[in-house]
Amino acid sequence: MGVTARQAVAMTGAGLELLAAGDWKAAHEIVQKEKSTLAAWHHGIVHIHEGELDNARGWYKRAER
């Protein structure tokens, strides 16, 4: 059974909260589990904080951003 849109938003939102708190490793664990375009965008944001700009670009492309 897949994740609902509401669950996906909650999961990626939790990842962004962790990122804002400075815990990019935990944020990365959350966003890499989700397959939505929203999660791909958030995944890109996490990689920017990691300093991995090329990787972030790839995730932004997946998110169509």
C-alpha positions in Angstrom: 0.0 0.0 0.0 1.4 3.4 -1.0 1.7 6.6 1.0 -1.2 9.1 0.7 -0.5 12.7 -0.4 -1.2 13.9 3.2 1.3 11.4 4.6 3.9 12.5 2.0 3.5 16.1 3.0 3.7 15.3 6.7 6.9 13.2 6.1 8.7 15.7 4.0 7.5 18.5 6.3 9.1 16.7 9.2 12.3 16.4 7.2 12.4 20.1 6.7 11.8 20.8 10.4 14.8 18.6 11.1 16.8 20.4 8.5 15.9 23.8 10.1 17.0 22.4 13.4 20.4 21.6 11.9 20.0 17.8 11.6 20.4 17.3 7.9 21.3 13.6 8.3 17.9 12.8 9.8 16.2 15.0 7.3 17.9 13.1 4.5 16.8 9.8 5.9 13.2 11.0 5.8 13.1 12.6 2.3 14.9 9.8 0.6 12.2 7.3 1.5 9.4 9.3 -0.3 9.0 9.2 -4.1 6.9 12.2 -4.7 8.0 15.3 -6.6 7.5 17.3 -3.4 10.0 14.9 -1.6 12.4 15.2 -4.6 12.3 19.0 -4.1 12.9 18.7 -0.4 15.7 16.1 -1.1 17.4 18.7 -3.3 17.2 21.3 -0.5 18.8 18.8 1.9 21.7 18.3 -0.6 22.3 22.0 -0.8 22.7 22.1 3.0 25.1 19.2 2.6 27.1 21.2 0.1 26.4 18.7 -2.7 25.2 21.1 -5.4 25.4 18.7 -8.3 23.3 16.1 -6.4 20.8 18.8 -5.5 20.4 19.8 -9.2 19.5 16.2 -10.0 16.8 16.2 -7.3 15.5 19.5 -8.5 15.3 18.1 -12.0 13.2 15.2 -10.7 11.0 17.7 -8.9 10.6 19.6 -12.1 12.0 22.7 -10.4 
